[in-house]
Amino acid sequence: MMRVRLLAGVLTIAMVMTACSGGGSEEAPVGGASGSGTVRLAINPWIGYEASAAVVAYLLQHELGYKVQRVESGEADSWKGFEKGTVDVVLENWAHPELKREYIDQKKVAVTAGENGNKGVIGWYVPEWMAEKYPDITNWTNLEKYKDLFKTDKSGDLGQFLAGDPSFVTSDAALIKNLGLPYKVVYSGSEDALIAAARQATEKKTPLLMYFYEPQWLFNQLKLVKINLPPYAIGCDADPQKIKCDYPPYLLDKIVSTKFAASGGKAYELVKNFVWTNDDQNSVAFDMAVNKMSSEAAAQKWVEANKIVWQDWIPA
């Protein structure tokens, strides 16, 4: 999030904690053999990412015998870890062509490890009750006439557009300006805050226009309706300051350090083989966020029920 992307749960897998700015690891990096080192796994701040990390960490530990070091950071800061030597793996990358140019093409400290199977969607959403009461509100050209519905103390005379964490992938301020909409971006600060706002707007039928995304477990509980922005076309977002189109579809991929790709052994093979669906991720995230299971327990539950899925990720 990309997208837009929020500390919505705490991984409790037995990992070695470190600050993302804290220099090198005290643990030995991974080597070529099974269980011969530590995998430094970036943890980006949204629950879906944490769900993916929980499952991959569980398998690295329990199936291959590795240790896992958890490196909490925003999306861009995770890439800095490839250069610093503090991050081996980013499991869910939301495009970021600018980071790929810098760290893959120019500095050559990272490489892609293939798609992770998740299909990302970012967009503007309103609660279902609003789409039912105001059927034309889902067309962006009608948002101007509804601006008064969305006014808050934080937006003043403008309608409020609720965003998430400022570190998320977002074009909303530029979109609002370039489409000439009388709205102001207000940052909620986290994924948790966005979810709380969506729940309140649904339960109390209060107006809400917000940034949101898939995969996301919340869609298992309530329905949000996507606003139809000008359709995405290749190149329409080439200049972020002039963008006037919807977000593109995202085929999320994995990024690893060049060193990890060369010497990560079976740990690297597992990461490269890791491919699952939005439903898989949402089921683990739901257990963590709603059922209040620890990340290790949620991962174990999924692993025990889905051996047919993950057995092919494990290197021979």
HELIX and SHEET records of a PDB file:
HELIX    1   1 ILE A   47  HIS A   62  1                                  16    
HELIX    2   2 GLU A   75  LYS A   84  1                                  10    
HELIX    3   3 PRO A   97  LEU A   99  1                                   3    
HELIX    4   4 LYS A  100  GLN A  106  3                                   7    
HELIX    5   5 GLU A  128  LYS A  133  1                                   6    
HELIX    6   6 PRO A  135  THR A  138  5                                   4    
HELIX    7   7 TRP A  140  ASN A  142  5                                   3    
HELIX    8   8 GLU A  144  PHE A  150  5                                   7    
HELIX    9   9 ASP A  172  ASN A  178  1                                   7    
HELIX   10  10 GLU A  191  LYS A  204  1                                  14    
HELIX   11  11 TRP A  217  ASN A  220  5                                   4    
HELIX   12  12 THR A  258  SER A  263  1                                   6    
HELIX   13  13 GLY A  265  ASN A  273  1                                   9    
HELIX   14  14 ASN A  278  ALA A  289  1                                  12    
HELIX   15  15 SER A  295  ALA A  305  1                                  11    
HELIX   16  16 LYS A  307  TRP A  310  1                                   4    
SHEET    1   A 3 VAL A  16  ALA A  19  0                                        
SHEET    2   A 3 LYS A  67  GLU A  72  1                                        
SHEET    3   A 3 THR A  38  ILE A  43  1                                        
SHEET    1   B 4 VAL A  89  ASN A  93  0                                        
SHEET    2   B 4 TYR A 250  SER A 257 -1                                        
SHEET    3   B 4 ALA A 110  PRO A 127 -1                                        
SHEET    4   B 4 MET A 210  GLU A 214 -1                                        
SHEET    1   C 4 VAL A  89  ASN A  93  0                                        
SHEET    2   C 4 TYR A 250  SER A 257 -1                                        
SHEET    3   C 4 ALA A 110  PRO A 127 -1                                        
SHEET    4   C 4 LEU A 224  LYS A 226 -1                                        
SHEET    1   D 2 GLY A 159  ALA A 163  0                                        
SHEET    2   D 2 TYR A 183  TYR A 187  1                                        
END                                                                             
